[in-house]
Amino acid sequence: MLNNKLFKISKLALVIGSFPLLFMPNVQAADGEEEIERIEVTGSSIKRTDIEGALPITTISADDITKSGVTSVPDLIAQLPSMQGFTTAADSVGGSGGGVQSASLRDLGEEYTLVLLNGRRMASSDSGGTIDLSSIPLAAIKRVEVLTDGASAIYGSDAIAGVVNFIMKDDMQDFIINARYDKPEETGGESFNVSLSGGFGDLGSDSFNVMFAYSHDEQDRLKSVDRDFSKTGILPFTHNDNEYILVQGSANAGPGNAYLSFFQYNPDGSIKMLPELDADGNETGNFTQNPHYATRNFNPYREANGQCGPNSAPSGTTCMFDYTSTLEIFPETTRDNVFLQGIVEINDNMQTYVNASWSRFEMITRIAPYPTGGFGLPLSSQLVTDEIMPHLSNAEKASLAKVTARWRVLPGGNRTSEWSTDTLNATWGIEGDIGDVTYDVAVTYADSERDETRLTGYPIEAQFMPLVTSGAVNVFGTFDSLSDTANQQVKDSMYGGPWEKTETELLSFEAKASMPVFELEEGDVYIGFGFDYREAEYTRRRSQANSDAIILFEAPTDEFDFSRETYGMFIETIIPVFEGFEVTAAVRYDNIGAVTDHDRTSGQVVNKDENDTTYKLSASYRPDGDWLLRASIGTGFKSATMKEIASPREDFGVTSGNFDCPVGLAPALAALCFPESFQYQVWREGNPDLKPETSEQISAGFVYAPGNDFSFSMDYWSVDLEDQVTRLTEAQIFGDAVLYADLFTTKPNLGTGEDDLAIIQSAVNIGKSENSGVDWAINLTTELSMGTLKSSVTGTYMIESKRLRSGTTTNQFDTSLGKFGSDDEVTFRVITQINNTLTMGDFAHTINLNYRSGYQDQLATGGDVRLGSDISTNAPDIQLSVSSFIKFDYLTTYFYNDNFNMGFGIKNLFDKQPPLSLRTSGAGHQVGYDPRYVDVLGRTFYISAEYTF
């Protein structure tokens, strides 16, 4: 627990303050001896004068950021070809994003990419190491270093895929104000950004510097109806010259659907009974006291009128509601960032520094109106008499046992939630040189608080249920047939208020040093070493309304209070073996402490400590001044997150996709299936028996740079993971009910009082995954008669990306490479970025190209696609080939003088529209395209201005 953080920080501050005394007396440089600055690059702990090493590092300068046209750190990182598999803003539109935007190298997952701020860890957005990039101030960034190679031997856990290090501005003596406004050509999605940064004090002459940066960003929402590609889930399309209609909707419809149960009788006249099931879905040998056996489902409005209601389509005997038309596909966001830094030179060889970054990021998501799920109607109600009985035979009327309705609460408005995240990262430390020893000792405190507030759209059960069960609101009629009074009553029954709060805290102490230890014929042998200790805590607390379960059929959110301690130590050396050939070796020991559950086990540990020793061996060879050859081999280590280990079974809502009853499901559970495709219930739980993940990785490549005007680099990389921790997706579980029989169970339905079919998405070790690819980069400067043209081409080609299928012991692998895979994601074979900037006098013209290769779409089955001539008839299974996506961005900058410039840009210059996709799962509620991989705003114009004073 971090209840005594101030005391601990004070102790660590004393340690930091006394650390340099270990190296006294202080050795000064000899008079007249020129000091050459040594610097540290991401991926190494050793400061040295030669920054060219054996590791592939991409550096993005502040100027590169301006030319990219982005307005936020998430957008900047998303453009890098090496990034795949990260969480986007679109994932929060009905998905599992939770207001977070992340980074993920190699499509290995965000939990394997270590994100640093000035080389320090930040507070996670979850119980592991995933960082919300929205908390990083873009205006304060000096440069970004992206290490596309494993670095566990230096940084420890989470760095298996690589490292993204955001290095902030320092030693500023002027002030810069920047403003920008973006306006899409079509309606919606406008944005505004303003920033101010500056500083005073010159480290060279004043021995101190103080700098700050503040930025404010606003992004307006985008409604689904504002774009042709997103305005409906009932979408006509052509495939192989045949006409089809994509129908993606929900059985929680309007007009509502009715689900009837009837008594069935044995020959002796007794009522048939259903077998009871235990928690795992197995028959107990007893029989339920709920003897409903035969069923019939239909839509009363369709029965009476011969067709489904507005914005609906037939599905079997029921109707599916087009909820897509109610969405906002791009959320509204507001971001405020503040960065402060102070540096004081204590003497010529020592300085103390403090920096703090604070951010507030607010995201408002508006998803489809509330789906009621099934709720019972009294058989004696006038609603049943008027809407149900006219469509029943006499025999059905006589044996009718139960009527359940499913409705979409459109009069209550969209489910609107605000995600507000406050993040603080503060570091204080001392660094300097004592003789040839360079040291850095620091303490860091980081905190991230994310509040979910439900603004409206969530029905309060005690107020809402009497309206729909009494017939005051006719759930079987059209929405426009409801009276003004009924609409207002529904609106008044919606909840607005706090819902839950998640907080992560990190307290860490780090000390490292490096020095040349002796000299060989070809140069100095360097050694670096360090130690770090971290305490992390993850808590989730619910509001009183949440605890009281006042929302319709929602159980209280589970609360958590987890903590654990970790420590590690490493040693690194650089050895110049012979002329031009250099070897770097690093070894690290990590101990990941057991998870303590402070809520459920009275402070007892849930699992056991895990530890491992990792290594990294790399080499670089310069046969001449033009070539650099490099290679590396190493291992990695990662413990599962605290939630993956310690979370009890918790309610996780319903599946994002609609599924047919799977073949091979146990008969007792199959009896709970619906005759049409349906959204079934979901549980999630942790696993205290999870094993740590380990990795083996290699890389090899070259850099060819015959001069300052041209360079070409290419690197092969391979990462193999053992015991990778994951959760099986909905599609994987429903795709093999025999293999995953233990993951099917039941969940109590709070509306009907009966059990629903449910799946369990537990954390599991899947065995292994194999991943490899090639990265390349070309940089060219060309002097033309009209000016200077600087061009760059960067890209990634994925060779392999596959995972051993969970539950199998043979080599049965799943892959998403070049197709929508069973993990509900796509691993793109090729991602390329081309940048060109032509500087002509006072003008600079930039055009950027971003390319993603095409892929094989998710197989559309289960009635999602209908024949174009008859929407009531299911088409055969269809699998599209989704075309590649190419987007051009343009920017012209005019430099009026050294202090003022202004720019005009066009993002998505040719208004590239998202290609059609028939996916039914993954991401959020959007339909007809995949919002994670495309630009939904369309052609967007922007103007910007910057003034320095």
N, C-alpha and C positions, 0 to 999 in steps of 0.2 A: 504494500500500500504506500501511497505517496503523501500520507497525512503530515509528515514532518519534512516536507520538501525544503522549506526555508532553512531549517537546521542543517540539512544535508548540503544544500548549496553553500552555506556559510563555511562548513568544514572543507568542502572542495575548493572554495576560494582561497582558504589558507594554504591548502596543499599547492595550488597553482602559484600563489605568491612566493612560496618558499622553494619551488622546484629549481629555479636557476641557481640557488645557493649550492646545489649539489655539484656544480661545475666550477665554482669559484676556486682560485681567483680569476677575475675576468681578464681575458687576453685580448688586447687591442691590436689592430693591424699596425704594422710597422710604418713609420713615417715615410711618405713618398711611395708606399706600395699601393698599387691600383687595386681597388676592390671590384671584383666581377660578381654581379648579382646572380644568385642561384635561385631557380624557381622550381615549383612542384607542379606536375601535371597529373590529371586524373588517371588513376590506375597504378600510381606509384607513390610511395611515401618519401622518396629520396629527392631532395632538392639538388639540382645540378645546373651547369651552364648550358649543356647541350639538351635541347628539348626533343630532338628526334630520337625516338625509341622504337621498341619492338612491338608496340601496341597500336592497333588501328583506332585513332581518335578523330572524330569529326568536330571541328570547331565552328561555331556560329557566332559571328560578331554582332554588335549592336547595329552596324550598318547592314549586315545581312538580314537582320530581323526587320528593319525598315523596308528593305526591298522586297521582302516576302509578302507584304501586304496584310499580315495578320494583326489582330488586335488583342490577342490573349495568348498566354503560355500554352493552354491546351491546343489551340489552333496551330501554333508554331510546331509543337512536337508531332502533331498528327500528320504534318506534311513530310516528315522524314521518311525516306524509303525503307529504312530499317525498322520502322514502327508498324506493328500489326497486333491486333487482339486487345486493344485498349478500350476502356469505357468512355463513351461519348455522351454528349448532352442528350442525344436521342434515346439513350438507354433509360433515361429517367421519365420518358413518356410512357408510363405503364409497364416499364421493365424494371430491372433490379439495380438501376444506376444510383438511385438514392441521392441525386444531386452531385455526384462525384464525376470528375473527368481525370483520367490517369494516363500513364505511359506504359508501353509494353514493347520490348525489343524481341524481334525474331518470332512473334506470335507465340512465345512461350507462356505469356501471361503477365499481368501487371505485378503479381507478387514476386516475380523473379527479376524485376528491373529495379535497381536501387536508385532512388532520387535523392540528391544531396543539395543543400543550400550552402554555398561557400565551403564545400567539402564536409558539411555536417549533416547528420541525419535529422529528419523532420518528424513531426507528430503524424502518425498514420491516420488514415481515414477509417480504418477498421481495426480488427484485433490482430492484424499481421503487419505487413510493411507497405501496403498500398498507399501512395501519396496522392492527395487531391491537388492537381496542378493549378486549380483556380486560386489557390492561396499564395501563389508566387507572383510578385509584382513585375510585370513585363518592363515597365519604365525604368526600373532600377538595375536591369541586367547589363552587365559589361560584356559577357560572352557566355556561351553554353558549350560545354565539352561533353561529347557523347562517346563513351568508350563502348565499342561494339564487340567486346570480348569479356569473358568471365573474369571476375575480380574478387572471388570469395577469399582468396589467400591474403588479400589486403584488407578488405572491408567486412568480410564475414558473410553471414546469412543475407539473402535477398539479392545478391549480386551475381547470380548464376548467368543471367542473360547479358548483363552489362551494367553500366552506370551512366546516369544523366546528372551532370553537375552544373548547377546554375551559379555562376560567379558574379557577384554584385559589383557595381561601380565603387571606386574608392578614390581618394585624393582629389575630389572635385573642388574647383575654386570658382566656378561660374554657376549660373542658374539657367535652366532650360525649361521652357513651357511648350507643350505640344497639345494640339487639339485635332480631332478628326470626327467626321460625320459620314456614315454609310447609309445609302438608300437603295434598296432593291428596285429594279424596274417594275416589278409587279407589287401588289399590295402586301404589307406586313414585313416584319423582320428588320426594321430600321435599327441603327445603333449609333451611339455617341461615346467618345472617349476623350478624356482630358488628363494631362499629367503635368506635374511640376517636380523638378529635381534640382538639386544644387548643393553647394558646400562652401566651406571657407577654411582657411588654414592650409599652409603648405608644409608637408612633412619635411621637405628638404631644408626650408629656412625657418619655419615656425615650430617645428617638432610636434605638430599636431594637425589633425584634419577631422572635421565634422561634416557629414553629408546626410542628406535626407532625400526621399522620393515619395511622392504621393500620386496616386492615380485613381480615377473614377471612371467606370465603364457601365454603360446601360445598353441592354439588348432587348428589343421589343419582341413580343410573341409572334408566331406565324400560325394561322389557322389552317387546318387541312383543306377547307373549302377554297382557300386562296390560291391553290395550285391545282392544275388539271390532273397531275399524276397522283394526287393524294386525296382528292375530294370525296371519293367513295370507295367502299369495299366491294361494290357490285360493279365490276369493271370488265367491259367487253374488250376482247383482243383477238388477234389473228395469229394462228400458228400453222405452218405448213399449208397455207391457203384455206384453212378451215376456220370458221367463226366459233369462238367460245366466250364464256362469261365466267370470270373469277368471282366467286361468292364467298367472302370471308365475313362472317358475322357472329352473332351470339344467340343462343337459345333464350337468354334473358332479353325478351323482345318486347315490342310495343306496336300493336296489340299483343298482349301476353299469351304465352302457351299454357296449356292445361295438361296435367299428368294425372291420370286416374288409376286407382287400384280397386280391384273387385275381389269379393270373397269367392273362393272356389271350394267345392264340396266333394267329400269322399262318397263312395257308393252308399255308405250307411247313413249319409246325411250330415255327418260331422264336417267341420271346417278344416280344410288342409292348413297345415302349419309350415312355416319356413324354418330351416335349421339355423341355430345360433352360431355366430362366429366369434372367435377370440380376437385379441388385439392384432394378431398377425394374419387374420383372415381365414383361419382354419376352423372346420366344424368342431363343435364341442360335444356333440351327441345329444344336446338339448334342443328344444324348439322354441322359437320366439313367441311371445304373446301378442305379436303384431301380425295377424294372419292374412295380410294382403298378398294375393298370389298373382292373379292375372292383371295385366296392365293395358292401358290404351292412352296414347298421347295424341293430341291434336291442337290446332289453333282455332278457337271458336270464331274469330272474325273470318278466317279463311273458309271455314265450314259454311258460314252464313253468306259470304259474298263471292266465293269461288276463287279468291285470290288473297295473297297476303296484303297487309296494310302498307302504307307509304314507307319507303326506305327499308323494305324487308324483301326477303326472297324465300321460296319454299325450301324445306329440308325435310324429306320424308313426308310425314303428315303434319309437321309443325312448321314454324317460320323462323328464319334467322334475321336478326336486326342488324342493319348497317351502322354499327357504332362508329365506324371510321369517319363518317361525315360530321361527328361531334367533337373530334379531337383538335388539339393544338399541337402541331407536329414539331414545332421548335419552341422551347420554353423561354419564358421571360426571365432575364437575369439582371442583377445589379451587383457590381463588384467595387469595393474600396480596398486599396492596398496602401500600406505605409511601411517604409523601410528607413531605419535610422542606423547610423554607424559612426563610431568615434574611435580614432586611433591616436595614441600619445606615445611619442618617442621618449622612453625613460633615459636612455643614453644611446651612444652610437651603435650599440649591439643588442638593444632590447627595446621592445615596444609592447604596450598593452592595448587591447582592442575590445570593443563591445559592439555588438550589433543586434538589432531586433527587427523582426518582420511581423507585422500584424495585418490581418486581412479579414474582411467580412464579405462573404459571397452568399447572395440570396437568389434562389431559383424558384419560380412559381410554375408548377406543372398543372395543366388542365387536361384530364383524360376523360374517357367516356363516362356518362352518367352511371350511377351506381347500379350494379346488377343484383337483384334481390336474392338470386338463388331460389331454391324451392321453399315456399311457405304454404301452410295448410289453410284451406277455406272451410268454414263450418258447412256441413251438408244442408243445414237448414237455412243458410243465408239466401237472401233474395238474389245475390249475384250468381250463385250456383243455379238457382231456379231459372233465372233469365238467360244465362249465357251457356250453361253446361247441359242441363236436362233436355233442351230441344234437340240435341244432337245424339241422344242415347236411345238405344232400343229399350223395349219394356224389360227384357231380361237384364240388361245392364243397369237400368234404374233400380231394379229389385236387389241387385247384388253389389251396388256401389258402396265401397267402404271408405274411400278417401279421395279428396281432390286437392292437388297441389298446383300452385301457379308459379310461373316465372315471369318477371316483368323488368323493364328498364325504367329507372326513375328519372326520366327526362325532365319532368317539371321541376325537379330539385336542382337542375343545373349540373355542370361538369363536376366531377370529383376534383376539387382544387386544393392543392397542398403547397405550402411554402417550406422550402428547405433553406435554413439559415445556418451558415457555417462560420464560426469565428475561430481563427487560427493564430497562434502566437509561437514564434520561434525566437529564442533569445540565447546568445552565446557571449561568454566573457572569457578571455584568455590572455596568455602571455606568450610571445614568440620572440625568437632572436637567435643570435650566434654567440657561442662561447668558444673562442678559438675556431677550429674547423667544424665544431658541432653546431648544427642547426636544430632547434627544438621548437615545439609548439604544444602547449598544454592548455586545455579549455574545458569548461563545464557548459553544458547546454540544457536548457529547459524548453520543452515544446508541449503545446497543448492544442487540441482541436475539439471544439464543441459543435455538434450538429443538431439543430432542433427541427423537428417536423411539426408544423402547425397546419391543422386542417381548417381551411378557410370556409368551405361550404361543400355541399354535395354528398354528405354522408348522413343517411337517415338515422334519427334517434328512434330506436325500436319502440320504446314506450309510447311515443307520439305517432309514429308512422304506421305501425301495425293495425291499430284500430281503424285508420282511414281505408286501408286496402281490404281488410277482412270484413268490414261492415258493408262494403259496397259504396261508401261515400266517394271513393275514387274507383272508377270502373277500369280495372287493369286489363280487361279484354276488349276495350274500345280503343279507338285511335286517340292520339295525343290531342289533336285539334278538337275532339269532341268533349274534352274535359271543360267544365265550367271555370270561370275565373276564380270562384270560391275554392274549388277543388285544387286548382293550380297553386293558389296562395297557401292553402293548408299543407300541401306537400313541401313547398318552399320553407314554411315556418317550422317544419319538422327536421330540417337539416342541422347538423352539428357544425359549430365553428369554434375552434379553440386549440390549445396545445395538445399534442398527442404523445410524443416521446422525445427523449434527448439521449444522444450518444456522445460520449466523451472519451478521448484517448489522451494519455499523458506520457511523456517520456522525459526522464532525467538521466543524463549521461555524463561521464567523465572520460576524457581522452587525453593521452599523452604520447607523443612520438618524437623521435629524433633521428637525424641522419648525419653521416660524416664520411669523409674519405679515411680509410684505415691504413692503407699503405699504397705505395706506388709501384706499378709494374712498368715494364718497358714501353707498353702501349698506352699507359695512362693510369689514373687513380682507380683503386678498388673502393667502391662506396658500400656502406652498410646502413640500413635503416631498421628501426625497431619501434614497436609501439604496444600500447595496452589500452583497452577500452572496457568500460563497465556501464551497463544500462539497466534501468528499471522502467518497465512499461506497465501501464494499467489501462484496461478497457472496461467501461461501464455503460450500461443502457438502462435508463429509467423511464417509466411511463407516467403519464398524467393521471389525475384522479378519474377523469372520464374514461380513459383507457382501462384503468383497473376495474372500474365498475361495469365495463363491457356494455356501454350504452348504445353503441352502434349496432345496427341490424345484423344479427347473426355473427358478429365478430367476437372472437375470444380475446381476452387480454393479451397484449404483447408480452413475451417473456422478458424478464429483467436479468441483467448480467452484471457481475462485478468480478472480473478476472485480473490477475497480475502475474508477472514473472520477472525474473532477473537473469541477465545474461552477461557474460564477460568473455573476452578473447585477447589473445596476444599474438604478435607476428614478428617475424624477422625477414628482412629482404636484403639482397646484395646484388650489386652490379659489377661484373668482372670483364675488363677488356682482355680477351684471351690472346688475340694477335691483331695485327693491324687491320682495322675495319671490322673486326668481328667482336661482338660483345654479347655476354650472357647475363640474364637477370633471373634470379631465383628467389622465391618467397615461400615461406611456410607459415601457416597460421593454425592455432588451436582455438576452438570455440566450445563454450559450454552454455547450452540453452537450458535455463532452469525450468523446472516443472511448473505447470499452470496451477495457480491457487484460485479456487472458487470460493469467494467470500460470502456468497449468498446461500448456496445450497449445501455446502459441506463444512460450514463453520470455520472457514479458513484452512481447510485441509487441501492437500495437493491432489490433483486429478490424475496426473500421469507421473512419469519419472523424468529426471534430468536426462538430456541427450547431449552428446559431445562428439566431436570429430576433429581430425587434423586434415587440412587441405593444403595443396601445394600449387604453385604456378612456376613453370620453367619456360622462359622465352629467350629468343636470340635474334640478333640483327647483324646483318653483314653488308658492308659498303665496299664493293669491289673497286669502285671509283666514285667520282663526285656526282655521277648521274643516277646511280642505282642504289636502292636500299632493298635488301631481301630480309624478310622477317617471318618468324614462326613462333608458335607457343603451344604448350600442352599443360593441362592443369585439371584440377578437380574442384567441385563445389559441394556445399552442404546447406541444407535448409530444413528447419523444423516447421511443422504445420502451425497455422495460426491458432490463437487461443480459442476462438469459436469452433474451428474445425476439430479441436481436441475436446473441449469441455462443454459445448452447447448441448443441453437436453433436447429431447424431441419437441419441436415448436411448430406452430401453425404457420405455413408459408403460402396461404391462399389457395389459388387454383392454377392449373396449367395455363400457360400463355397460349397454347394451341388447342385445337379441337382434335380429339382422337376417337377412333373406332374402338370397340371392345377388342382387346388383343387376343389373338389366337393362342390357345394353350393355357389361358388363365384358369385357375382352380374354379370348379363349378359354383361353389358357394360365393365366390367373389364375382364371377361372371353374371350371377343373378342380379348384381347391383348395377350392371352396365345399362346404358341407355341405348335404344335402337338406332339412334342417329349419332353422328360425331358430336363429342361433348367435351367440355372443360371439366376435368376431374380434380379432386382435392389433392393437396400436396403437404407433406410433412418434411421438415428438415431436422437433422440432428448431427451432433459431433461424434467423435470416435476416439476415446482415450487410448486405444491400442495402435494408433497410427504410428508408423515408423518414419524417421526422418528421410527426406529426399536427398539423394546424392547425385552428382553429375560428373561426367568426364567430357572434356572438351579440347578441341585442337583448332588451330588456325594457321594458315600459311599464306603469304602473299608477297607483293613487291610494290615499290614505288619507283617510278622512272621520272626524273625531273632534270632534263638536260640544261635548263635555265630557269630564270624567274618567270618566263612567259608561258611555260607549259609543264604540266605534270599529269601523270597517269598512274593510278594505283588500282590494284585488284587483290582481294583477299578471299580465300576459301575458309569457311568455318563449319564446325560440327559440334553439336551439343547433344549428348545422350544422357537422359535422366533415368534414374532407377527409383522405384517406389514413389512415383509422382502422386501427389495428393490431388484429388479432384472430386467432383460430385457428378454422377451420371445425369445426363440431360433427360428431359421428358421423352424425347424421341427415342433415345437409347433404351429406356426402360419399357416403354410401350412397344418398341420394336421387337422385343424378345421376352415375352412373359414367362417362358420356361426357364431360361438362364437366370432371369432376375425375379424369380417367383417370390423370394424373400423380401422384395422391395414393394410388393403389393399388400395393402392392408385396408383398413376402414378408418373413417373419421366421423365422429358424431355430427350430424347435420342439425344445427341449432334451430333451423326453421321448421323441419318436419319431425324432429325427435327421433329419426331413424339414422342408420349408418349409411354413409356414402362410400363409394370406392375411392381409395386414395393410394398415392405412391409415396415412397420414402426416398428423399434425396440425401442420403448420408454421405459423410466424407469417407473416402476409401483410398487406399494405395492401389493404383492401377497396374503397377509392375514397371513399365518403362515407356519412354518415348524417344524417338530418334529424329533429329532435326539437323539439316545442313543446307548450306547455300553459298552464294558468291556475291560479294559486294564490290562495286567499282566506283571510281570517281575520276573525272577528267576535268582539268582546269586549264583554260587557254586565254591568253591576253593577246589581242590583235590590234596593232596600230593601223588605223585607216586614215584616209585623207580627211574624212569628216570628223574623226574623233577616235576614242579608244573603246574597243569592244571587249568586255570580259564575259567569258562563257564558262559554264560548269555543267557537267552531266553527272548525276549520282544515281545509283540504282541498286536494287537487290534482286537476285534470281534465286528462288527457293528450289533446291534440288529434292529435298525430302522433308516431310513433316508428318509423322504418324505416331499413333499411341496404341499400346497393347490394350485390347478390349478387356475391360474389367470383368472378372469372374472366369477368365479363360487362362489356361496354363500353356496352351500351344500358341504358335505365332499367328494369332488372329488379330490383325491390326486395323484400326480405323484411321481414316485420314480426311482432312478437309482441304488438301492441297488442290487448288484449281476447281473446287466444288463446294457447295454448301453441305457441310459434313454433319455427322450425328451429334457433334458438340454445338450445333446451331450457329456455327461461324464459318467464315471462308478464310483460308490461307491463300493469298494471292501469289501466283507463280512469279509475276514480275511487277515491281513498282519502280517507277523512274521519275526523276525530277530534273528538268532542264531549265537553267537560269541564264538569261542574257541581259547585260546592261551596257548600253551605248552612251558614253559620256561625250557631249558636244558643247564645249564652252560652258555656259551657265546651266545647261540642261543635262539631265540624265534620264534615259528612257529604258525601262526594264520590262521584259516580258518573261513570264514564268510558265512552264508547262508541267502539269502533274498527271501522271498516267498510272492506271491500275489495269492489269490484264483482265480479260473476261473469265467467266467460270460457269460451271454446270450448276444449275439452280436446284433447289430442293424439289424432290419428287412430289407433285401435287396429287394427293389421293383422298379418299373418303368423302367425295362429293364436294370438294372445294371448287372444282371446275365443272361447269354445266355446258351442254350443247347450246350454241348461240341461237338456234331456232326454237329451242324449248328449254326455258330456264329450270323447269322441273325435272329434267332428265340429266343424270350424271354422265359426264364424259369419261372416257378411259383415262387411266393415269397419264399424266403429262409431265415432262421434264424439259424446261427451257434451257437454252444456252444464253446466259446473261452477257451482253456485249461489254467490251472494255469501256472504261470511263476516262476521258481525256478532258482536262480543264485548263484553260489559258487564263492567266491574270496579267493585267497591264498596269504600269505606273510610270508617270512622267513627273519628275521633280525639277523645280526651278530654283536655283540658288541665287537669290537676289544679291546677297553679300555673305560675308563670313558668319553673320549673326542671324540671318533669316532665310528660310526656304519654305516652299509650299509645294504640295503635290496634288495630282489628280490621278485617280486610278479606277480601273474597272476589273472587278473580280468576276470570274466566269464570263470572259469576254464574249464567247459565242453562245452563251445561254444554254449550255449543255444540260439536258434534262435527265433525271435518273432513269436508268433502263428498267424495264418491267421485270419483276421478280414475283414468283408465286409462293414465296416462303410463308409458312404459317407459325413459325416459332423463331426465337432469337430476337434480340433488341426489345423494342416496346410494342405499342399497339398499332403502329403504322402498317398499312396494307398496300400491296401492289409494287413495292420497291423496298430496298434495304437501306434505312436511313444512316447506318453506320459508315457506309462506304461512298456516299455521294454528297453533292451540294444541293440542299433543298431550297436555298434562297433564290437561285437563279442569277441572272446578270445583275450585278450590284455596282453602283457608282459610289465613289467616295472622294472627299477632299480632305486635305490635311495641311497643317501649318506648324512650323517650329521656329521659336525665337530664342536666341541665347543672349543673356545679358550679365 
